[in-house]
């Protein structure tokens, strides 16, 4: 019996160590990539003292993802390596509420970026689409404010549900009161997960619809250019844009599936989310940011120049 217990502790410790190592590698890589985007934009702002709408979205997205990855790393550090820190009130609630805020924020800002690209690049003659193309720059600050408000609402609800759950598990003495209160907490948890699902599904619908519209517009334009003048530089740019959009489409679909699966595992209190889902969820902020870098000539050139300088410095040492 003692050998079995020690073996179980060894397995748990090994799992926590491996999970923490994976989380550390992914979060620090993602933080570096998003910090790179933010730093390039800040340097550009220092030169021209202004941001266009595209750069505002990039800056907000990079900051929210950097903070999300950092908070996630801190949360798993305490949970896996220093679990006693999670017993300090209100460490768990604050960490999960903050993590939820930046997670929802980055999800919605990426959806805003997808819609912005669709409206700016796609070529449709509908009057409403033309109106959006003219007014989209004015809508961007309000859309980002809406994403902040949605994220605040989601994180506040998350904090409330988690606080009630911890309170019920520690302070309640009457069995009847505990049963009623735990049922209420479970209902609040299900309501929170349901609303989170709606938030995720709405952002997903915005991304998918805008990506499909943009792909259709670019494909139609490419077909017209190909029939008129054959292959040229403009057509190559359209093909590159279509590849970037399709990559983002594929990555976002995987991320949405993982988000839904994570909500399903949240409803099962005793089940642990598989490490594969965690890996894919943490990979999305880094992979999507890399797609954005390589689809932006300025960011791509700066990244390649930075990597070449690092390579030269390493070789000289």
C-alpha positions, 0 to 999 in steps of 0.5 A: 500500500505504501509503495502504491502511494509513493508511486502515485505521488511520483506520477503526480510529481512527474506529471506536474513537472512535465506540464510546467516545463511545457507551459514555461516553454510555450508561454515564454516563446509566446511572450517573446513573440508578442513583446516583439510586436509591441516593441516594434510598434512602440518604436514606430510610434516614437518616430511618427507619433501616431498609430493607424487603426491596424497598428492600434489593434496589433498593439492591443492584441500583443499586450493582451496576449503577453499579459495572458501568457504571463498570468497563465505561467504564474497560475500554473507555477503556483498550481504545480510547484507551489500549491500552498500559495493557492490556498491564500485568499484570494489568490486563486480567484484573482489569478483565474479572473485576470487570466479569463479577462486577458483570454477573452480580450485577446480572443475578441481583439483577434476577431476584430482584426479579422473583421477589420481586414475583411472590410478593408481588403475585400471588394464588394459593391453592397452599400452597407459594405461600402459604408463599413469600409468608410467608417471602420476606422472610427469604429475600431476604438469602440469595438476595442472598448466593447471587447474590454467590457465583455472581458470585464463582465466575464472575469467578474462573473468568473471571480464571483463563481470561484469565490462562492465555490471556495466559500462553500467548501470552507465555511459552511457547516450545516449539511442542508445549507451546504447542499443548497448552496453547492447546488446554487454554485453549480448552477452559477458555474453552468451559467458562466460556462454557457455564457462563455460558450456564447462569447467564444461562439460569437467571436468564432462566427465573426472570424469565420464569416469575415475570413470566408468573405475575404478569401472569396473576394481575393480568390475572385480578384485573383481569377480576374487578374489571371484571365487578363494578364497572367501571373504578376506581382500583384497576384503573388501578393494575393496568393500570399494573403490567401495563404495567411488567411487560410492559416489563421482560419485553420488555427482559429478553428483548432483553438475554438474546438479546444476552448469548447473542450475546456468548457466541457471539462470544467463541467466535470469537477473531478476530471483533469483537462488533457495536456494536449488541449492545454498545449494547443490553447497556449500555442494559439497566441504564439502561432497566430502572432507569427502568422500576423508577423509574416503577413506584415512586410514591416514586421517580417523584415524587422524579425528577420533582421533581429534573428540575423543579428542574434545569430551573428552575436552567437557565432561571434561568441 
